[in-house]
Amino acid sequence: MKLKTIKLLFACALIGHMAIAQEAEPNNQPKFDDVMYRRGNVYRSASGVPGPQYWQNSADYVIEAELDDKNNILKGKLTMAYQNNSPEDLNFIWMYVEQNRFKSDSRGTLTTPMQYSRYAGDTDGGVTISGLSAKTTGNPSAKYLISDTRMQVFFNEPLKAKGGKATISMNFEFKIPEEGMDRMGQLETKDGIIYSMAQWYPRVAVFDDVTGWNTEPYLGAGEFYLEYGNFDYKITVPYDHIVAGSGELVNAKEVLSKELLNRWEKAAGSDKATYIIAPEEVGNTKLTRPVQNGKVTWHFKMNNSRDIAFATSKAFVWDAAKINLPSGKKAVAQSVYPASVAGKSAWGRSTEYTKASIEHYSQKWFEYPYPSAVNVASNVGGMEYPGVSFCSVRSFGADLWDVTDHEFGHNWFPMIVGSNERRYAWMDEGFNTFINYYSTVNFNNGEYTSDVAKSLNRVQWFKWKNREGIDTYPDVAKSMNLAFTAYYKPATGMILLREYILGHERFDNAFKAYINAWAYKHPQPTDFFNCMENVAGENLNWFWRGWFKGTGNINLGITNVADNAGYTTITFADKGDVPMPVRFKVVFEDNTSETIMLPVEIWHRQNEWDYIISSPKKVKSIDIDPERLLPDIDMKDNSWLREN
């Protein structure tokens, strides 16, 4: 037949078919398309590292504060040296005054459900600002505007781009809340109040190349996004108090007795927790305090940090031990807690837990950069700050390990890798829950267990009609969903990447590269996606799109097994929204077996795939995901067993 005739017949057949069916059959490319806008620029490279002109602003703080323990008030004076490294002049800066969350008319109070909420708190507080001065060049400005938990500070002369410096100073005062939204507050004990102090000074907001000023109000679930800088702070308290704070205590000789100084030196060199103040010594000021009346000022310094927190009380038992870091440097793990929870069945193991947690993460991912790590028994269930964690005084055993390990894990995400917690809770809570899994498995030869890798335990939520996606902002997520959107689902995704998709070596190389590239900087989700892909050498758009955005699920299955002469054909199906490589175990009739991995690309064009096992042996059974890593929402067709 002539070519011209063939073309004519094909054209006629095609036209006839089009008249019957006008819609094209889609392929699966939308599942593999780019997720988000991930093109590089001079600030953020397409390879997932900071670009050649990446910038971020900085803020150094000098703070002096004093506790009025009769009226539960904190008064302070702050001086902040702010440097504008951005490419534009600034006529003002935004700061956070987050104690205003504890007012009856704050946005957070008005948007917190009436029923029980972790983020409920006192409503009779708020911060008072006075004596403000903001100076670039020329005369200083005293102009500012407070809107809920934000404060706009104006300059008389613009703060110049690319290195311009400003000095902002002010006085602040607030009533310390008893219930501080499970982030700070007061704990009554028989020996005195334990004050857990956080969000306690005005802090500058982040100005970045993505949003400009990040000024989302402090509502509750959304945590923090802060600039890095150096802190020099002094806390004045009654003479019988002990202060535990972020960073290094630089005037120990002025605030500790000679006996406590000797014990501090011993503890700082010990691999076992050593008492600085033993339970029976609480209240014995002649032994522990250098003076017996008045007030004492504790002086701390913390460098290259995004925040500071502290705790103070006359009720503290205090113990400490040495932290061994991979470089050979040392830090000190400390715990402060009331005598009522001392002992090895409760907080007597806190320093052991703190030390083990930080040593593990330092060895596995990135070395801990701070001189100390303090665990505080608190009214707070669990909350993290650089070098300081507030954990529930009621925790003990596995629960105390879990909360301690989790809160200190946050020193890596978001304290070292400074993501935006107000928007992307999964980049700190999810990553941290992921590294917590391996830390728990590693601790003390498996003393405690973790179910984070048992993703099938969460399938009911993955199928729930009210579920939300990982990309839901924490202040938007339904309260019953936040544990899944911010913690469990992203942690599950990270475990799938490491254990099922990339393997340990490729994943670890990529994740460490991400941490190193963005340590003390401000990564966006796209930076994480790009860095992981470029270092691992894998296009993971299908995974980011399927798992980290939206509410889709994994649903693989076996639809047919056919015996043939010398081989067996297995038909796999992808019935879900999230494509996945297919790892399956084949057991033959002689009980030999093999495990095979089919790449995700089998789902490029269609949702069924035939795989041939070239063996004359009959197949006895087939099992998809034999390690049960996948949260497959329908397991009924994941296994096949030959009927006798």
C-alpha positions as CSV (number, residue, x, y, z in Angstrom):
1,M,0.0,0.0,0.0
2,K,1.3,3.4,-0.9
3,L,2.3,5.8,2.0
4,K,-0.2,8.4,0.7
5,T,-3.0,5.9,1.0
6,I,-1.9,4.9,4.5
7,K,-1.9,8.5,5.7
8,L,-5.4,9.1,4.2
9,L,-6.8,6.0,5.9
10,F,-5.2,7.0,9.3
11,A,-6.6,10.5,9.0
12,C,-10.1,9.2,8.3
13,A,-9.9,6.8,11.2
14,L,-8.6,9.5,13.5
15,I,-11.4,11.9,12.5
16,G,-14.0,9.2,13.1
17,H,-12.6,8.5,16.5
18,M,-12.5,12.2,17.5
19,A,-16.1,12.5,16.6
20,I,-16.9,9.9,19.2
21,A,-14.5,10.9,22.0
22,Q,-13.2,14.5,22.2
23,E,-11.4,14.5,25.5
24,A,-7.8,13.3,25.6
25,E,-6.8,10.6,28.1
26,P,-4.6,12.3,30.7
27,N,-1.2,10.9,31.8
28,N,0.3,11.3,35.3
29,Q,2.6,14.2,34.6
30,P,0.6,16.5,37.0
31,K,1.7,14.3,39.9
32,F,5.4,14.8,38.8
33,D,5.3,18.5,37.9
34,D,7.3,21.2,39.8
35,V,6.0,22.0,43.2
36,M,6.1,25.7,44.2
37,Y,8.2,28.3,42.4
38,R,11.7,27.0,42.9
39,R,13.8,29.0,40.5
40,G,17.1,30.4,41.8
41,N,18.1,34.0,42.2
42,V,21.0,36.0,43.6
43,Y,19.7,35.5,47.1
44,R,18.7,31.9,47.0
45,S,20.3,29.4,44.7
46,A,18.4,26.8,42.7
47,S,20.8,24.3,44.3
48,G,19.2,25.0,47.6
49,V,22.0,27.0,49.2
50,P,22.2,30.7,50.0
51,G,22.9,32.7,46.8
52,P,26.0,34.9,46.1
53,Q,24.1,38.0,47.4
54,Y,22.2,36.3,50.2
55,W,21.7,38.7,53.1
56,Q,20.0,38.8,56.5
57,N,19.9,41.5,59.1
58,S,21.2,41.1,62.6
59,A,20.4,42.4,66.1
60,D,22.7,42.5,69.2
61,Y,21.0,43.0,72.6
62,V,22.1,44.3,75.9
63,I,19.4,43.8,78.5
64,E,19.1,44.4,82.3
65,A,16.0,43.1,84.0
66,E,14.8,42.8,87.6
67,L,12.3,40.5,89.2
68,D,9.8,41.9,91.7
69,D,8.8,38.6,93.3
70,K,6.3,40.3,95.6
71,N,4.1,41.6,92.8
72,N,5.3,39.1,90.1
73,I,6.5,41.9,87.8
74,L,9.6,42.0,85.5
75,K,11.1,45.4,84.7
76,G,13.9,45.9,82.3
77,K,15.9,48.1,80.0
78,L,16.9,47.0,76.5
79,T,19.5,48.4,74.1
80,M,19.5,46.8,70.6
81,A,22.2,47.4,68.0
82,Y,20.5,46.6,64.7
83,Q,22.3,46.2,61.3
84,N,20.5,46.6,58.0
85,N,22.2,44.3,55.5
86,S,19.4,44.5,53.0
87,P,19.6,46.3,49.7
88,E,17.1,48.9,50.7
89,D,16.9,51.8,53.2
90,L,14.5,51.3,56.1
91,N,12.4,54.1,57.5
92,F,11.2,52.0,60.4
93,I,11.6,48.5,61.9
94,W,9.1,46.1,63.4
95,M,9.5,44.5,66.8
96,Y,7.5,42.0,68.7
97,V,6.0,42.8,72.1
98,E,4.5,39.4,72.8
99,Q,3.5,39.9,76.4
100,N,0.6,41.8,74.8
101,R,-0.8,38.4,74.0
102,F,-1.9,38.2,77.6
103,K,-4.5,41.0,77.3
104,S,-8.2,40.5,77.2
105,D,-8.5,42.2,73.8
106,S,-5.4,40.7,72.1
107,R,-6.0,38.9,68.8
108,G,-4.7,35.7,70.4
109,T,-7.2,35.9,73.3
110,L,-10.1,36.8,70.9
111,T,-9.3,33.9,68.5
112,T,-8.6,31.1,71.1
113,P,-11.5,28.7,71.4
114,M,-13.6,28.9,74.7
115,Q,-13.1,25.2,75.3
116,Y,-9.8,23.9,76.6
117,S,-6.8,25.0,74.5
118,R,-3.1,24.7,75.1
119,Y,-2.8,28.3,73.9
120,A,-5.2,29.8,76.5
121,G,-3.5,32.0,79.0
122,D,-3.9,34.9,81.4
123,T,-5.7,37.9,80.1
124,D,-4.8,40.6,82.6
125,G,-1.2,41.3,81.4
126,G,0.5,43.2,78.7
127,V,3.7,45.2,78.3
128,T,4.4,48.8,79.1
129,I,7.0,50.6,77.0
130,S,8.7,53.8,78.0
131,G,11.7,55.9,77.2
132,L,12.1,54.7,73.6
133,S,14.9,56.1,71.5
134,A,15.7,55.0,68.0
135,K,18.8,56.5,66.4
136,T,20.4,56.1,63.0
137,T,22.1,59.4,62.3
138,G,21.2,62.8,63.6
139,N,18.6,63.2,66.3
140,P,17.0,60.1,67.8
141,S,13.3,59.4,67.4
142,A,10.9,58.6,70.2
143,K,8.0,57.6,67.8
144,Y,6.5,54.2,67.9
145,L,3.2,52.5,67.2
146,I,2.0,49.4,69.0
147,S,-0.5,47.1,67.3
148,D,-1.4,44.0,69.3
149,T,1.8,42.0,69.6
150,R,3.8,44.2,67.1
151,M,5.5,47.5,67.6
152,Q,6.6,49.7,64.8
153,V,9.6,51.9,65.6
154,F,10.3,54.9,63.4
155,F,13.6,56.6,62.5
156,N,14.1,60.3,61.9
157,E,16.6,59.5,59.2
158,P,16.5,56.3,57.1
159,L,18.6,53.3,58.1
160,K,20.9,52.9,55.2
161,A,21.1,49.8,53.1
162,K,24.0,47.3,53.0
163,G,25.4,47.8,56.5
164,G,23.6,50.7,58.0
165,K,23.4,50.6,61.8
166,A,20.8,51.8,64.3
167,T,20.5,51.8,68.1
168,I,17.1,51.3,69.7
169,S,16.7,51.5,73.4
170,M,13.6,51.4,75.7
171,N,12.3,50.4,79.1
172,F,9.8,47.6,79.4
173,E,7.6,46.2,82.2
174,F,5.0,43.5,82.5
175,K,3.1,41.3,84.9
176,I,4.4,37.8,84.7
177,P,1.5,35.5,83.7
178,E,0.7,32.5,85.8
179,E,-0.6,30.7,82.8
180,G,1.6,31.6,79.8
181,M,0.1,29.6,77.0
182,D,2.2,26.6,77.8
183,R,5.3,28.6,76.8
184,M,6.2,30.4,80.1
185,G,4.7,31.3,83.5
186,Q,4.7,30.4,87.1
187,L,4.9,27.1,89.0
188,E,4.0,27.0,92.7
189,T,6.1,24.6,94.8
190,K,6.4,24.2,98.5
191,D,9.8,25.9,98.5
192,G,8.8,28.9,96.2
193,I,7.6,29.9,92.8
194,I,9.5,28.7,89.7
195,Y,9.4,31.5,87.1
196,S,9.9,30.3,83.5
197,M,10.6,33.4,81.5
198,A,10.3,33.6,77.7
199,Q,9.1,36.2,75.1
200,W,10.1,38.5,77.9
201,Y,11.8,41.4,76.1
202,P,10.9,43.2,72.9
203,R,12.4,41.4,69.9
204,V,13.0,42.6,66.4
205,A,11.0,40.9,63.6
206,V,12.7,39.4,60.6
207,F,13.1,41.5,57.4
208,D,13.9,39.1,54.6
209,D,14.1,38.8,50.8
210,V,10.9,36.8,50.6
211,T,8.2,38.7,52.5
212,G,9.9,41.9,53.6
213,W,8.8,42.4,57.2
214,N,7.4,39.3,58.8
215,T,4.7,40.6,61.1
216,E,2.2,37.9,61.7
217,P,0.7,38.5,65.1
218,Y,1.4,36.1,68.0
219,L,-1.8,34.1,68.3
220,G,-0.8,30.9,70.0
221,A,0.1,27.8,67.8
222,G,2.4,29.7,65.5
223,E,5.8,30.1,67.2
224,F,8.7,32.4,66.2
225,Y,10.8,33.7,63.4
226,L,13.8,35.7,64.7
227,E,17.1,37.4,63.7
228,Y,20.4,36.2,65.0
229,G,22.8,38.2,67.1
230,N,24.7,38.4,70.4
231,F,23.1,38.7,73.8
232,D,24.6,40.3,76.9
233,Y,21.9,40.2,79.7
234,K,21.7,40.6,83.4
235,I,18.9,39.3,85.7
236,T,18.6,40.8,89.2
237,V,16.7,38.6,91.6
238,P,16.3,38.1,95.4
239,Y,19.5,36.8,96.9
240,D,18.1,33.4,97.6
241,H,17.2,32.7,94.0
242,I,19.1,30.6,91.5
243,V,18.9,31.8,87.8
244,A,19.4,29.3,84.9
245,G,19.6,31.0,81.5
246,S,20.6,30.7,77.9
247,G,24.3,31.0,77.3
248,E,27.3,31.3,79.7
249,L,27.1,32.5,83.3
250,V,30.0,35.0,83.3
251,N,30.0,36.2,86.9
252,A,29.7,32.9,88.8
253,K,32.1,34.1,91.4
254,E,29.7,36.9,92.3
255,V,26.5,34.8,92.6
256,L,27.7,31.4,93.9
257,S,29.3,30.5,97.2
258,K,32.8,29.0,97.2
259,E,31.3,25.6,97.8
260,L,28.9,25.9,94.8
261,L,31.8,27.1,92.6
262,N,33.8,24.0,93.6
263,R,30.8,21.8,92.8
264,W,30.2,23.6,89.5
265,E,33.8,22.9,88.4
266,K,33.4,19.2,89.4
267,A,30.1,18.8,87.6
268,A,31.4,20.5,84.4
269,G,34.1,17.8,84.2
270,S,31.9,14.8,85.1
271,D,30.2,12.4,82.7
272,K,27.7,11.7,85.4
273,A,25.1,14.2,86.8
274,T,26.6,15.8,89.9
275,Y,24.7,17.9,92.4
276,I,25.5,21.6,92.7
277,I,22.5,22.0,95.1
278,A,21.2,18.7,96.5
279,P,17.5,18.2,97.4
280,E,18.2,18.5,101.1
281,E,20.1,21.8,100.6
282,V,17.3,23.8,99.0
283,G,16.8,26.8,101.2
284,N,20.2,26.5,102.9
285,T,21.4,30.0,101.8
286,K,24.4,30.0,104.1
287,L,25.8,27.1,102.1
288,T,24.7,28.1,98.7
289,R,24.6,31.9,98.6
290,P,27.4,34.4,98.7
291,V,25.2,37.0,100.5
292,Q,22.3,36.6,102.9
293,N,20.1,39.5,102.0
294,G,19.1,42.0,99.3
295,K,19.3,41.2,95.6
296,V,21.9,39.6,93.3
297,T,22.6,40.1,89.6
298,W,23.3,37.2,87.4
299,H,25.1,38.0,84.2
300,F,24.9,35.8,81.0
301,K,26.2,36.0,77.5
302,M,25.0,34.1,74.4
303,N,26.5,34.6,71.0
304,N,25.0,33.9,67.5
305,S,21.6,33.1,68.9
306,R,18.1,34.0,67.8
307,D,16.7,34.3,71.3
308,I,17.3,33.8,75.1
309,A,15.2,32.5,78.0
310,F,15.7,32.0,81.7
311,A,14.2,30.5,84.8
312,T,14.6,31.7,88.4
313,S,13.5,30.3,91.8
314,K,14.6,29.7,95.4
315,A,13.2,26.2,95.1
316,F,15.8,24.8,92.7
317,V,17.7,21.5,93.1
318,W,20.6,21.9,90.6
319,D,22.7,19.3,89.0
320,A,25.0,19.2,85.9
321,A,27.3,17.1,83.8
322,K,29.8,17.4,81.0
323,I,28.6,17.3,77.3
324,N,31.3,15.7,75.0
325,L,31.2,17.2,71.5
326,P,32.7,15.7,68.3
327,S,35.3,18.4,67.9
328,G,36.7,17.8,71.4
329,K,34.9,20.9,72.8
330,K,32.9,20.6,76.0
331,A,29.6,22.0,77.1
332,V,27.5,21.6,80.3
333,A,24.2,19.9,80.7
334,Q,22.2,21.3,83.6
335,S,18.8,20.6,85.3
336,V,16.9,22.7,87.8
337,Y,13.8,21.3,89.5
338,P,12.0,21.2,92.9
339,A,13.0,18.7,95.5
340,S,9.6,17.0,95.3
341,V,10.6,15.5,91.9
342,A,14.2,14.6,92.6
343,G,15.4,11.0,92.4
344,K,16.2,8.6,89.6
345,S,12.6,7.8,89.0
346,A,11.9,11.4,87.9
347,W,14.0,14.5,87.3
348,G,17.1,13.0,88.8
349,R,17.7,11.6,85.2
350,S,17.0,14.9,83.4
351,T,20.7,15.8,83.0
352,E,21.5,12.3,81.8
353,Y,18.7,12.7,79.2
354,T,19.9,16.2,78.2
355,K,23.5,15.1,77.8
356,A,22.6,12.1,75.7
357,S,20.2,14.0,73.4
358,I,22.7,16.7,72.6
359,E,25.6,14.4,72.2
360,H,23.6,12.3,69.7
361,Y,22.5,15.2,67.5
362,S,25.9,16.7,67.6
363,Q,27.5,13.5,66.4
364,K,24.7,12.7,63.9
365,W,23.9,16.0,62.3
366,F,25.7,19.2,63.4
367,E,27.7,20.1,66.5
368,Y,25.9,21.9,69.3
369,P,27.2,25.4,69.4
370,Y,26.3,26.7,72.8
371,P,28.2,26.5,76.1
372,S,25.3,25.0,78.1
373,A,22.0,23.3,77.9
374,V,19.5,23.7,80.8
375,N,16.4,21.7,81.5
376,V,13.9,23.4,83.7
377,A,11.0,21.7,85.6
378,S,8.2,24.0,84.8
379,N,4.5,24.6,84.6
380,V,5.1,24.4,80.8
381,G,4.4,21.0,79.2
382,G,7.3,21.4,76.8
383,M,8.8,24.4,75.1
384,E,12.2,25.2,73.6
385,Y,14.5,28.1,73.5
386,P,18.2,28.3,72.6
387,G,20.1,26.4,75.3
388,V,17.0,26.3,77.6
389,S,14.0,23.9,77.7
390,F,10.9,24.2,79.9
391,C,9.5,20.7,80.5
392,S,6.6,19.5,82.7
393,V,7.5,19.0,86.4
394,R,5.1,16.0,86.2
395,S,7.0,14.2,83.6
396,F,9.1,11.1,84.5
397,G,10.6,8.0,82.9
398,A,9.8,7.6,79.2
399,D,7.7,10.8,79.2
400,L,10.5,12.9,80.6
401,W,12.9,11.4,78.1
402,D,10.6,12.2,75.2
403,V,9.9,15.8,76.2
404,T,13.5,16.5,77.0
405,D,14.8,14.9,73.8
406,H,12.2,16.8,71.8
407,E,12.8,20.2,73.2
408,F,16.6,20.0,73.0
409,G,16.2,18.6,69.5
410,H,14.7,22.0,68.7
411,N,18.2,23.5,69.1
412,W,18.8,22.2,65.6
413,F,15.4,23.1,64.2
414,P,14.8,26.1,64.4
415,M,17.5,27.5,66.7
416,I,20.5,26.6,64.4
417,V,18.5,26.3,61.2
418,G,16.3,29.4,61.6
419,S,13.1,28.6,59.7
420,N,9.9,30.6,60.0
421,E,7.8,28.8,62.6
422,R,4.9,31.1,62.3
423,R,4.2,29.7,58.8
424,Y,6.1,26.5,58.4
425,A,5.8,24.5,61.6
426,W,6.7,21.3,59.8
427,M,10.3,22.7,59.2
428,D,11.0,22.7,62.9
429,E,8.4,20.4,64.6
430,G,8.4,17.8,61.8
431,F,12.2,17.7,61.3
432,N,12.7,17.6,65.0
433,T,10.2,14.7,65.5
434,F,12.1,12.9,62.7
435,I,15.5,13.2,64.4
436,N,13.9,12.4,67.8
437,Y,13.0,8.9,66.4
438,Y,16.7,8.0,65.8
439,S,17.8,9.6,69.1
440,T,15.3,7.5,71.1
441,V,16.3,4.3,69.3
442,N,19.9,5.1,70.1
443,F,19.5,6.1,73.8
444,N,20.8,3.7,76.4
445,N,20.6,0.6,74.2
446,G,17.0,1.1,73.3
447,E,15.7,1.7,76.8
448,Y,12.7,3.6,75.4
449,T,10.7,3.0,72.2
450,S,9.3,5.2,69.6
451,D,6.4,4.6,67.2
452,V,7.2,7.5,64.9
453,A,8.3,5.1,62.1
454,K,5.1,3.0,62.5
455,S,3.2,5.1,60.0
456,L,0.3,2.6,59.8
457,N,-0.7,3.7,63.3
458,R,-1.8,7.1,61.8
459,V,-3.7,5.8,58.7
460,Q,-7.0,6.5,60.3
461,W,-6.1,10.2,60.5
462,F,-4.7,10.2,56.9
463,K,-8.1,9.0,55.8
464,W,-10.1,11.3,58.0
465,K,-12.4,13.8,56.2
466,N,-11.3,16.6,58.5
467,R,-7.6,16.1,57.9
468,E,-5.4,19.0,56.6
469,G,-2.1,19.3,54.8
470,I,1.4,19.7,56.1
471,D,1.4,23.1,54.4
472,T,-1.4,24.4,56.6
473,Y,-0.1,27.3,58.8
474,P,-0.1,26.4,62.5
475,D,-2.5,29.2,63.4
476,V,-4.9,28.0,60.7
477,A,-4.8,24.3,61.4
478,K,-7.6,22.8,63.4
479,S,-6.4,22.2,66.9
480,M,-7.0,18.5,66.7
481,N,-4.9,18.4,63.5
482,L,-1.8,20.3,64.5
483,A,0.0,17.2,66.0
484,F,-0.3,15.6,62.6
485,T,0.3,18.5,60.2
486,A,3.3,19.9,62.1
487,Y,4.8,16.8,63.8
488,Y,3.8,13.3,62.6
489,K,3.0,13.6,58.9
490,P,6.2,15.5,58.1
491,A,8.3,13.2,60.3
492,T,6.7,10.2,58.5
493,G,7.7,11.8,55.2
494,M,11.3,12.3,56.3
495,I,11.5,8.7,57.5
496,L,10.1,7.5,54.1
497,L,12.8,9.6,52.3
498,R,15.6,8.1,54.4
499,E,14.4,4.5,54.9
500,Y,12.4,3.8,51.7
501,I,13.2,6.3,48.9
502,L,16.8,7.5,49.1
503,G,18.5,5.2,51.6
504,H,20.7,6.3,54.5
505,E,23.8,7.6,52.8
506,R,22.1,9.7,50.1
507,F,19.6,11.1,52.6
508,D,22.2,11.9,55.3
509,N,24.5,13.6,52.8
510,A,21.6,15.8,51.6
511,F,20.2,16.6,55.0
512,K,23.6,17.4,56.5
513,A,24.2,19.7,53.5
514,Y,20.9,21.5,54.2
515,I,21.8,22.0,57.9
516,N,25.3,23.2,57.1
517,A,24.1,25.6,54.3
518,W,21.4,27.2,56.4
519,A,22.9,27.2,59.9
520,Y,22.1,30.6,61.5
521,K,20.2,31.6,58.3
522,H,16.6,31.7,57.2
523,P,15.6,28.8,54.8
524,Q,12.3,28.6,53.0
525,P,10.5,25.3,52.1
526,T,11.9,25.7,48.5
527,D,15.4,25.9,49.8
528,F,14.9,22.6,51.6
529,F,13.4,20.9,48.6
530,N,16.1,22.2,46.3
531,C,19.0,21.3,48.6
532,M,17.7,17.7,49.2
533,E,17.3,17.1,45.5
534,N,20.6,18.6,44.3
535,V,22.7,16.7,46.9
536,A,20.8,13.4,46.6
537,G,20.6,13.7,42.8
538,E,16.9,12.9,42.7
539,N,13.9,14.7,41.3
540,L,11.5,14.5,44.2
541,N,8.7,16.8,42.9
542,W,6.2,13.9,43.1
543,F,7.0,13.4,46.8
544,W,7.0,17.1,47.8
545,R,3.8,17.6,45.9
546,G,2.1,14.5,47.1
547,W,3.1,14.3,50.7
548,F,4.0,17.9,51.8
549,K,1.2,19.7,50.0
550,G,-2.5,18.8,50.1
551,T,-4.2,15.8,51.7
552,G,-3.5,13.0,49.3
553,N,-2.6,9.4,50.3
554,I,-0.6,6.4,49.4
555,N,-2.5,3.3,48.1
556,L,-0.5,0.6,46.3
557,G,-1.8,-2.8,45.6
558,I,-1.4,-6.1,43.7
559,T,-4.2,-6.7,41.2
560,N,-3.1,-9.9,39.5
561,V,-0.4,-12.7,39.6
562,A,-0.2,-14.9,36.5
563,D,1.9,-18.0,36.0
564,N,3.6,-18.5,32.7
565,A,6.1,-20.9,31.3
566,G,9.3,-20.0,33.0
567,Y,8.2,-16.7,34.5
568,T,5.5,-15.0,36.6
569,T,3.8,-11.7,35.9
570,I,2.8,-9.5,38.7
571,T,0.4,-6.6,38.1
572,F,0.8,-3.7,40.5
573,A,-1.6,-0.8,40.8
574,D,-1.4,2.8,42.2
575,K,-4.8,3.7,43.4
576,G,-3.7,6.6,45.5
577,D,-2.9,10.3,45.1
578,V,0.8,10.0,46.0
579,P,3.0,7.8,43.7
580,M,5.6,5.7,45.4
581,P,8.4,3.4,44.4
582,V,7.3,-0.2,44.9
583,R,9.5,-2.3,47.2
584,F,8.2,-5.8,47.5
585,K,9.4,-9.2,48.7
586,V,8.9,-12.4,46.7
587,V,9.0,-15.8,48.4
588,F,9.3,-18.8,46.1
589,E,7.9,-22.3,46.7
590,D,11.3,-23.5,47.9
591,N,11.2,-20.7,50.6
592,T,14.0,-18.7,49.0
593,S,13.2,-15.0,48.6
594,E,14.3,-11.7,47.1
595,T,13.3,-8.1,47.6
596,I,12.9,-5.9,44.6
597,M,12.5,-2.1,44.2
598,L,10.6,-0.7,41.2
599,P,11.3,3.1,40.7
600,V,8.6,5.7,41.0
601,E,8.8,6.3,37.2
602,I,6.7,3.2,36.6
603,W,3.7,5.5,37.3
604,H,4.6,8.2,34.8
605,R,2.1,7.1,32.1
606,Q,-0.4,4.8,33.8
607,N,-1.6,3.5,37.1
608,E,-1.0,-0.2,36.5
609,W,2.4,-1.9,35.9
610,D,3.3,-5.4,35.0
611,Y,6.6,-6.8,36.3
612,I,8.0,-10.1,35.2
613,I,9.9,-12.4,37.6
614,S,12.1,-14.5,35.3
615,S,12.3,-17.8,37.2
616,P,10.9,-21.2,36.6
617,K,10.1,-21.5,40.4
618,K,6.6,-20.8,41.4
619,V,5.9,-17.8,43.5
620,K,4.5,-18.6,46.9
621,S,3.8,-15.1,48.2
622,I,4.3,-11.4,47.4
623,D,4.4,-8.6,50.0
624,I,4.6,-4.9,49.2
625,D,6.6,-2.9,51.7
626,P,7.7,-5.8,53.9
627,E,9.1,-3.4,56.5
628,R,5.8,-1.6,56.8
629,L,7.2,1.9,56.3
630,L,4.5,3.1,54.0
631,P,1.2,4.5,55.5
632,D,-0.8,2.7,52.8
633,I,-4.5,3.5,53.5
634,D,-5.7,0.1,52.2
635,M,-3.6,-2.9,53.1
636,K,-6.0,-5.6,51.9
637,D,-4.3,-5.9,48.5
638,N,-0.7,-5.3,49.5
639,S,0.0,-9.0,49.9
640,W,-0.7,-12.1,47.8
641,L,-0.5,-15.7,48.9
642,R,-0.9,-18.7,46.6
643,E,-3.9,-20.8,47.4
644,N,-3.1,-24.5,47.9
